Amino acid sequence: MNGATAFAFGIAALVAAVAAFTVAARATFAATIGFTAYGLLLSLIWVGLAAVDVALAEAAIGGGLTGVLLLGTATRLQPIDAAAERPGPALRGLAAVLSAAVAAGLAAAVLSLPDPAPTLAPAAAEHLTATGVGNPVTAVLMAYRATDTLLEKVVLVLALAGVWSLARDDMWGARPGPRYRADPKGALAFLARLLPPVGIVVGVFILWVSADEPGGAFQGATIIAAMWQLSVMAGLADEPALGRGWLRLLLTIGPLTFLAVGLGGLWLGAAFLAYPPAFAKPLILVIEFAMLATVAATLALLMAGPPQRRSDP
Amino acid sequence: MGGALDLFTIAAVSLGALFFLAGTVGLLRFPDTLSRLHALTKADNVGLALVVIGLLPRVEGPLDALKLVAIWLLVLLSGSTLSQLVAAVARDEVPPE
């Protein structure tokens, strides 16, 4: 067994152990931290499988964003958690058996794939030059399967509308989340002044470089959303009122640009979302930057929650 | 030349891993939150610095070397800020009976 195989086995065992801890933890807070660690270890596994774009997405969204959402939920559930009744041993046994059955089914399916497994990778690589990008993942996301990416972005907006629907009737269009106040000379304010410029540059860079290297609009947007959330939590910025016109434009500009390019392809070209080969890369860039703005705003507002206050208390 | 650099990388990364191990032992064995934070931040930062120094001979250009150092600096910044925040909360907590 060489070093790489030993390393793979080690990481797999570690992931299984962290997953077991997450399930077995009594306190929701501990389980959330375990889940975040699990997400980070999974992104290491993705790197080991040479899927760096997926690893970036896993680290940013699975580890970071979901962790923040779960922590907020755990905090809000704290008064209820103590009094909640735990499910009985029969129910937990049934859940364990069903989870194990699903995992066994997935393992059987993966292990029974023919060797070499059927793949479209050569076909995707063959037409890469026509799409204008060098990264095959970006080509799949933005050219071959652009419809799926467009629908994803629409789903994001719908998810945000779902979160907003939890607001009280008279609070529709108000500001989300509490007004955070932190010591302006403290550590958090210091970090919130120092990190966002770096984070914004890194986020835009990850988008820009996704044309030829691993990266992506979603990953970059998550980082930018995190920078905004950091500034809000340090009290250096306040969430905008959700009824503002410019905010709603920002939230829809991504899918709208995508849709406009798609309809342009239908009208001027061969099919919906067909890019003329000469303009493929510029069009993809325009769509990706619009998507960056929308996804960053959407993720930041998803973290903030439903609207609950009118202005500074 | 190549062999000496490889040896340097192995030595530096192993030393860094040793520091990470020491930090984890401190996390598990120290009595209270404040000293555990101390073990985590100091030992882990030095460990990461040694890993970065060990990887520097293997980069393909000055830009990649700068990226590695920037990663270390970012970890330093976020780690120290977060430990300050956790320590502030821990200091005000009532110690468990």
Interface residues (C-beta under 8 A of the other chain):
Chain A: G186 A187 L188 F190 L191 L194 L195 V198
Chain B: L74 L77 S78 S80 T81 Q84 L85 A88
